[in-house]
Amino acid sequence: MNQPLSLVLAGGGTAGHVNPLLAVAAELRRRYPSARLTALGTATGVEAELVPAAGLDLRYIPRVPLPRRPSADLVTLPTRFNAAVKDVARIIQEVGAQGIVGFGGYVATPAYLAARKLRLPLIIHEQNTRPGLANRVGARWASVVATTFAHTPLPGAQQVGLPLRAPIEELAAANAAGRGRAARWAAAAAVGIDPELATLLVTGGSLGAQSINEAVAGSVHRLVREGQVVHVTGRGKTEAALRARSMLDAALRDRYVVIEYAHNMDQLFALADMVLTRAGAGMVCELAALGLPAVYVPLPIGNGEQARNAHDVVAAGGGVLVNDADLTASWLEDNAIPLWQSPDRLANMRTAARSVGALDATKTLTDLIVKAIVRQ
Ligand SMILES: CC(=O)N[C@H]1[C@@H](OP(=O)(O)OP(=O)(O)OC[C@H]2O[C@@H](n3ccc(=O)[nH]c3=O)[C@H](O)[C@@H]2O)O[C@H](CO)[C@@H](O)[C@@H]1O
């Protein structure tokens, strides 16, 4: 490459959509310290917080969702959409971008169209087993179509896995090398909990899940008799957990840690013996790479999308699947506690989870991006 690398990275919405973008940006920055990396996002997505926090330049473009039913919005859609494409094209030209890397979502569609208009290489990554609309459209003219999972139906797709953030890759490497215990003690000191107690991590993904929160709140008096629970509830969703915590015996209350949103998931993963979670692509891939046994409770909407995300790791024996409707306090007491308290079963699950976890996705996707730019 003669001129310094400049790329526009498009992806936004939830942390599940933004984190792979951040992982790839960090790897590009590591390889090309003088690269100009510009992320595109909307002001309402979580990217508005996460992208600047990662030290990356973020440019806003208007959010142009497709109306779900006929309305006045539909009439103005083409004008608003074309304006968004023009905005992106202006940003591309201003930063001298040599290519666009897209991770799907609202922000991606105008970026993909701008790439086509300006004849720039487009590299797409689809996180989920079922591709979203933006990536289905963009894949038609993309130079590279990469996916997390093997059977994602996109033309010309190659599976690379899901790019994971560096602290999670480092913890996965530590776990694989048998250094997980040291990481656990360091994380316990940082979080302020006992490293010796069996630890259950609960999370509903980046947005939190009310049904998981309620089932855990309803059974926490039993759970804390067996070990400790770190419960990440999601923003604005602490109420049930805090109420349940206030009703615990004072002597056991410290065994129930309630966190609204975690900025240090790698530390919480380092502490966990088992995880109760939604099955967003991010959580599934992180837990598999880390070799963490999990009970997956897929989000009960979207054509079974999240159940598909968890399919491979569950089929391998690294996780257990439970329907959202079946997840109750008594289900946890009858099923999750015995599993959590069975070191042999957890050891088998750790090996099985790791067997399907991919650790090199960030590097592989970055290689593909660089190759596509050099080729142009
Ligand atoms: C409701 C919804 O739209 N869900 C989608 C969303 O889920 P969601 O945004 O929950 O995404 P994922 O499970 O993919 O990833 C969550 C990410 O957030 C991190 N994390 C989570 C909680 C927290 O407190 N702190 C934190 O850092 C996790 O470590 C992980 O990296 O994007 C995923 C990836 O496209 C999809 O598969 C999900 O179907």
The ligand as an SDF file (V2000), in Angstrom:
LIG
                    3D

 39 41  0  0  0  0  0  0  0  0999 V2000
  -32.0470   -8.2490   21.1820 C   0  0  0  0  0  0  0  0  0  0  0  0
  -31.0440   -8.2680   20.0720 C   0  0  0  0  0  0  0  0  0  0  0  0
  -31.0440   -7.4450   19.1760 O   0  0  0  0  0  0  0  0  0  0  0  0
  -30.1420   -9.2830   20.1320 N   0  0  0  0  0  0  0  0  0  0  0  0
  -29.0960   -9.4140   19.1340 C   0  0  0  0  0  0  0  0  0  0  0  0
  -27.8740   -8.6630   19.6010 C   0  0  0  0  0  0  0  0  0  0  0  0
  -27.6180   -9.1890   20.9030 O   0  0  0  0  0  0  0  0  0  0  0  0
  -26.5840   -8.6030   21.9540 P   0  0  0  0  0  0  0  0  0  0  0  0
  -26.2700   -7.1750   21.6810 O   0  0  0  0  0  0  0  0  0  0  0  0
  -27.0130   -9.0160   23.3150 O   0  0  0  0  0  0  0  0  0  0  0  0
  -25.3420   -9.3680   21.4840 O   0  0  0  0  0  0  0  0  0  0  0  0
  -24.3980  -10.5430   21.7050 P   0  0  0  0  0  0  0  0  0  0  0  0
  -24.8060  -11.6300   22.5890 O   0  0  0  0  0  0  0  0  0  0  0  0
  -23.9930  -10.9010   20.3140 O   0  0  0  0  0  0  0  0  0  0  0  0
  -23.1630   -9.7820   22.3770 O   0  0  0  0  0  0  0  0  0  0  0  0
  -23.2640   -9.0730   23.5600 C   0  0  0  0  0  0  0  0  0  0  0  0
  -21.9260   -8.4270   23.7550 C   0  0  0  0  0  0  0  0  0  0  0  0
  -22.0170   -7.4840   24.7870 O   0  0  0  0  0  0  0  0  0  0  0  0
  -21.0560   -7.7850   25.7840 C   0  0  0  0  0  0  0  0  0  0  0  0
  -21.6680   -7.3400   27.0450 N   0  0  0  0  0  0  0  0  0  0  0  0
  -22.8860   -7.8180   27.4500 C   0  0  0  0  0  0  0  0  0  0  0  0
  -23.4510   -7.3830   28.6290 C   0  0  0  0  0  0  0  0  0  0  0  0
  -22.7380   -6.4320   29.4140 C   0  0  0  0  0  0  0  0  0  0  0  0
  -23.1630   -5.9950   30.4920 O   0  0  0  0  0  0  0  0  0  0  0  0
  -21.5330   -5.9920   28.9680 N   0  0  0  0  0  0  0  0  0  0  0  0
  -20.9810   -6.4120   27.7960 C   0  0  0  0  0  0  0  0  0  0  0  0
  -19.8730   -5.9870   27.4270 O   0  0  0  0  0  0  0  0  0  0  0  0
  -20.7920   -9.2730   25.6770 C   0  0  0  0  0  0  0  0  0  0  0  0
  -19.5480   -9.6230   26.2000 O   0  0  0  0  0  0  0  0  0  0  0  0
  -20.8760   -9.4480   24.1610 C   0  0  0  0  0  0  0  0  0  0  0  0
  -19.6720   -9.0980   23.5300 O   0  0  0  0  0  0  0  0  0  0  0  0
  -26.7930   -8.8190   18.6850 O   0  0  0  0  0  0  0  0  0  0  0  0
  -26.4030  -10.1730   18.4230 C   0  0  0  0  0  0  0  0  0  0  0  0
  -25.2590  -10.1500   17.4060 C   0  0  0  0  0  0  0  0  0  0  0  0
  -25.6300   -9.5840   16.2020 O   0  0  0  0  0  0  0  0  0  0  0  0
  -27.5920  -11.0130   17.9420 C   0  0  0  0  0  0  0  0  0  0  0  0
  -27.1740  -12.3590   17.8010 O   0  0  0  0  0  0  0  0  0  0  0  0
  -28.7110  -10.8760   18.9460 C   0  0  0  0  0  0  0  0  0  0  0  0
  -29.8390  -11.6380   18.5050 O   0  0  0  0  0  0  0  0  0  0  0  0
  1  2  1  0
  2  3  2  0
  2  4  1  0
  4  5  1  0
  5  6  1  0
  5 38  1  0
  6  7  1  0
  6 32  1  0
  7  8  1  0
  8  9  2  0
  8 10  1  0
  8 11  1  0
 11 12  1  0
 12 13  2  0
 12 14  1  0
 12 15  1  0
 15 16  1  0
 16 17  1  0
 17 18  1  0
 17 30  1  0
 18 19  1  0
 19 20  1  0
 19 28  1  0
 20 21  1  0
 20 26  1  0
 21 22  2  0
 22 23  1  0
 23 24  2  0
 23 25  1  0
 25 26  1  0
 26 27  2  0
 28 29  1  0
 28 30  1  0
 30 31  1  0
 32 33  1  0
 33 34  1  0
 33 36  1  0
 34 35  1  0
 36 37  1  0
 36 38  1  0
 38 39  1  0
M  END
$$$$
